[in-house]
Amino acid sequence: MTRPSTAHRRRRPGRRRPAAVAWLFLAPALILLLYFKYLPMAQGVRMSLYRVRTYLGDQWVGAGNYKTIVTSDAFMSAFWHSLLLAAGTTAGAMLLGLILALLLEGTSRRLWFVRTAAFLPVVTTIAVVAEVWRILYHPAADGPLNTILGWFGIGPQPFLANEHSSLASILGVGIWKGAPYDMMIFLAGLSGVDRGLYEAAAADGASTWRRFVHVTLPALRPVFAILLTLAAIRGIRVFVEVFLLTNGAPNGSTEVLMTLIYKLGLQRGDLGVASAGSVVLFVTTVVLTLLVRALRRKEA
C-alpha cells in the first residue's frame, strides 16, 4: 500500500478549515437554540413523568399524567376542536388562496399594489387581527358584520357568544389570515407553469375550465403538498386567536389543545399533566407531518 503524498496530506487541513469556520459562525445560534428550545423540550418531557410540586419535590408518576390527559373529556373535546380548525383552516385558506392567485396572476405592474394589500393579514400581528375581528363580530345589531347582514334582512348573529357559531367564527379568522400566505405560494407555483401547455390546450379547443383542470392543477401538485404540510401544522397548533377571542368559551366550545395546556399549566398549576399534553401535541404534529410526507412520496 502506497503512502499518501506530502502534498495530499497538507491539503486535508485546508479542507477542514471552511467547515470549522462555518460551524464557528453557527455556534452562537446553535447554543441559543439548544438553551431556549431543546433543553426546555427535554425538561417538559421529564416533567410529564412527574407530579410537579413546587418546593416539595417532584413525585414520580410515570405514565399517570398521560393517562389523565388522554382520558379527560376536556382533552378529547379540545383535540377534536383542534382537528376541525386544522382541517377547516387548511382547506379554506388553500381554496381562497388559489382563487386569489388565479385572479392576481400576471406581470402587470399594477398588480403589485393589490398583491401587497392582499398579503397584509399575514404580516399583521395576530393580537391586532384578533382585536379587529372581535369588533367585527360584535353581537349587537349595530356591530359591523351584523349591520351588513341587516341589509339582507338577516337578524343579529351572536358569532363568538354562541356555542354553535363560535368555532366557525374563529375558523373564518384563520382562513382570512392564512389565505394570503397560500396565495403567494400559489403565485410562485403558477409562474413555473409552462405557457406552451396552455397554448397547445387552447389550440385543441380546450375550454378555460379544462385547461385549469388538466394543466394548472397537475402543475401545482408540489405546491399543494407543501401548503398542506405547513397549513395542517399551523392549524393544529392554533392558540393566539382562540385565546384572545374566546379563551375556550362559551362552555368550552372553542377549547383547543394549546389553550387547554395553557390553562392546566399556568392557571391551575398542574404542570405535569400540562407537560404530558404538550408531548401528546408534539407527537400528533410529528405524526401528521410524516403522514403528509408519506402521501407526497406516494403521489410522486
N, C-alpha and C positions, 0 to 999 in steps of 0.2 A: 504493500500500500504506500502510495507516494504522499509525502508531507505537503500541506498547502504552502504555497509560496509566501515569502515575506510580504510582498505587496498585497496579496489577498488577505492576509491576516491583519494588515494595517487598515484595510477598508472596513472591517467589521465594526470597530468603534464609531466610525463615521456614520454607519447605517443606523446605529442605535441612538445617535445623538438627536436627530429630528423627533423620534418617538419620545425621548426623555424630555425634550423641550415642550412638546405638546402636552404631555402629562403634567409638567410643571405649571403650565398655564391653566390646565383644567383643575388642578388640585384645590384652589380656593372654592370653586363652585361645588366640587365633589364633597369637600369637607362640610360645607353648609348644607348640602343635600342630605348627607349622612346624619348630621346632627339634628336637623329640623324635620326630616321626613322619615328616614328608615329607622332610626333609633326610637322615635315615638311610635312607629308602627309595631316594632318589636315589643315595646313596653305595653302597647294596647293588647297584643296577643297574650302577653304574660298576665295582665290584669283580668283578661277574660276567663282565666282559670282560677281566680281567687275571689273571695268576698272581701272587697276593699273596705277596710275600717281605719279611718284616719286616726292617728295617734295610738291605736290599739293593736296594730299589726294585722297584716292581711291573713285571711284564713283560706286554706286550700279547699276548693270545692270541685275541682276537675271539670267535667262536662256539665256540671249542675247549672251554670249560667246559660249555657247553650240550650239546655232542656227547658229552662224557664222562659227564655225569649222565644224559642220556636213554638212552644205550646201555648203561648199567650195569644188570646183573641185579638188584642190590640196590635200585636206584631203581624199576625196574618192579615188583618184588615189593612194595616199600613203597607204591607208587602203588595197586596193586590192593587191598592191605590197607586203605588209607585209604578207597577207594571202597566196599569191603564194610562197613566200620564206619559210613561215612556213610549208606549205604542202609539197613543194618540198624537203626541208631540212629534214623534218621528215621521209618521205618515202625513200629518197635516203640514208640517214645515217643509217636507220634501215636495209635496204636491204644490203648495203655494210657491215655493222657491223655484220649481221647474216652470210654472206659469210665468212668474216674473222674469225668469231668464229668457224664456222664449219671446216675451214682449220687449225686452230691453236688449236683445241681441243685435249686434250691428257695429259698424265702425264710425258712425256719425259722431261728431264732436259734441253735439247737443245732448247725447245720451249720458255723458259723464255726470251731469247735474242730477238727473233722475236717478241714476245708479247710486250716487252719493246720498241722496235723500232717502232712498230705499234701504241703504245699509246702516243708517244712523241707529236703529234699535240695537244693533249688535254692539256698538261701541258705547252706548249709553249705560251708565251704572244701573245695575239691577234694582238698587234701592229707589232710584228715581223712577224707573219704569213701574215698579210696584205701587209707588205713591200716586203716579199719574193714573194707573188703571183703577186704583181704589176710588179716585174721584170720578172716573168714568162709570164705575159700577155703583155709584151712589143709588141706593134703592128707592129714594123718594121720587115722586113724579117729575120733579124739576131736575133730576140727575141728567147728565149729558146723554147717555145711551137711552134712558127712559124717555127723554124728550124726543129723540129721533124715532123711537118705537111708537110714541104717541101720534106722530104724523101719519102712521099707517093704521091707526085705530087699535093698537095693542096697549094693554094696560101696563102699569109699572111692574117691573120684574125685580125680585129680591137679589138675584145674582149671587153674591157671596154670602148672603144671610140665610139661604135656604139649603137644606141638606141635599136636595135633588139637583140643584143647579150650581153649587159652589165648586165642585170638582171640574165641571165643564167650563166654568168661568176661568179657573186657573189654567186649564188646558188652552183656552184661547190666548192667554197671555204668553204661554210657552211657544205656541205656533207663531204668534206675531213677532216674538224676539228671535226665534230660530230660523224663520224663513229667509231673511236677507242673507244670512251666512250661507245657507244652502244655495241661494241664488247665485252668489259669487262663484261657488264651486261648479255649479252647472254652467255658468258663463265660460269658465275656463275649459270645461269639457266640450262645450259647443264650438269653441274656437278651433278645436282639433279635429272636427268632423270634416271629412273630405268633401269639398263642394262639388267635385265631379260626380259624386254619387247622386246628389240632388238633381244635377243636370241630366244625368242618364235616366233617373226615375221619371223626371218630367217629360223627357223625350219619349218614354214608353207609355205616356198617358196616365201616370200615377197621380192621384189627387193629393192635395196638401196633407190630408189625414193619413193616407197610405205612405207618403214619404216620411211623415213623422213616426209612424209605427214601424216601418221596415228599414229606415235609415237612421233616424235620430236616436230612438230608444236603444237599438243594439249598440250604437257607438258610445252611449252613455252608461253602459253596464258597469265599467270600472268606477265611475263616479257614484253610481247608486250604491255600490258595495262600500266605498269609503264613507259616504254620508250615513249609511245605515249603521255602521260601527260607531261613528262619532256621536250621532244623534241618540242612539239607544243608550250609550253610556251616560250621555248628558241628561237624558230623560229620567233614568232610574236613580240618578243622584241629585235630583231636584231638591232644593232646600230653601233658598233665599226668598223666592217669590211666594212659596207656601207660608213660610214663617212670617213674612211681612204682611201678607194679605189676610190670612185667616188663622195662622198658627195652629192648624189642625181642626178648627171649628168649622161649622157648628156640629156639635156632638160627634167629633172625630170623623166626619165625612170627608175631610181633606187631609187627614193624618197620613204622612208618608214616612218612609224608613228614617230619613235624616232628621225630621222633626221629632219623631219618637225617640231616637237615640239621644238627641239633644236634651229632651225633657228628662229621660231616665238618668242621664249622667250629670247634668248641670242644674236641674231643678229638684229632682228627687234624691240626688246624691248616690244613686245605685250605679257606681262606676263599673263594677264587674259585669253586670248584665248589659249595660250600655256598650262596654267593650266587646262583649260577645255579639251584640247586634251589629257592631261595626265590622267585625270579622265576617259575619254572615253576609253583609252587604258587599264587602270586598270580594268574597268568594263568588257571589252572584254576578258581580261585574266581570270577573275573570272568565267565568263560565260563559256568560253572554258574549264576550269578546271572542273567545275560542270558537263558539258556535257560529258566529258570523264569519270568522275566518275560514272555518271548515266549509261553510256554504259557498264562499267565494272560490275556494280551491276546487270544489265540486263543479261549479259552473265553468271554471277555467279548463 
